[in-house]
Amino acid sequence: MTTTDQDAFYVLTGLLLTPAQFPAVLADDYAAACEALELEPWEAGYGLVLGQDADGARWTLVTHDAALVACAVAAWDCGLEYELEPPERTVIASLPGWPLELTVQTPGIPDPHDPADAEGPLLTPPDPAAWGPAQRRLGADEIGRNWHQWLQQTGTDVRFTDPGSGPRHPGVARALAEAAAYLRTPPPAGRVRSAPAGENARAVRADGPGWSLVARTDDIAFLLLDDEPGEVLPVGRGPELPGLLDGLDRLARDQG
């Protein structure tokens, strides 16, 4: 628990907002994600702390101590307890609402609800029944978290990488071409991200206007498109995908 404006604040979770890691629900890249929260795209990034006040209202605190939030997230990911209390001097904004839906709440206080006295725009999770850029990016996040499950559910015989490896899908072809263009003209920080995926492979994530790509450097890719609501399109290895993924991985590491 931490305090803000003399009121109790109960921390539920924390998120990083940095060039290398940010809530994709907000935008395709780091600078745009900061803009969505009316923050300057500071190179060191921020930490987002989601919680409730004593009345149960949802609030998102923004701290410039991203390292503190990173430590908390790392501990929680390992199943360890960590009491996240950003010092008041590091909290630069208190934003009403949450950008993501949480399934947990603080016991003993009212259910989570929007603040009644909020000033400025209210942060709200995207409508799960709709389809658009935010839902597309959340879908890509889900695939990244459950890669092997999606791989088992989807056959790898569908290939869109070039005319010699299967049927051409215009939306997939456009997305792959725009991803390849990133290798020639690097995009804003955060458009391409990479992380270890085990077995000497890397998990690659790239976003662009109307598309999101999720892949492993040793495997296939999945694409989600704004123009294809709810569809997950597999992209087979073919002759071009391995080089594209390796290039995107190098780009992400260079920008990171």
Secondary structure by P-SEA (a helix, b strand, c coil): ccccccbbbbbccccccccccccccccccaaaaaaaaccccccbbbbbbbbccccbbbbbbbbcaaaaaaaaaaaaaaccccccccccccccccccccccccccccccccccccccccccbbbbccccccccaaaaaaaaaaaaacaaaaaaaccccccccccccccccaaaaaaaaaaaaaaacccccccbbbbbccccbbbbbbbcccbbbbbbcccbbbbbbcccccbbbbbcccccaaaaaaaaaaaaaaac
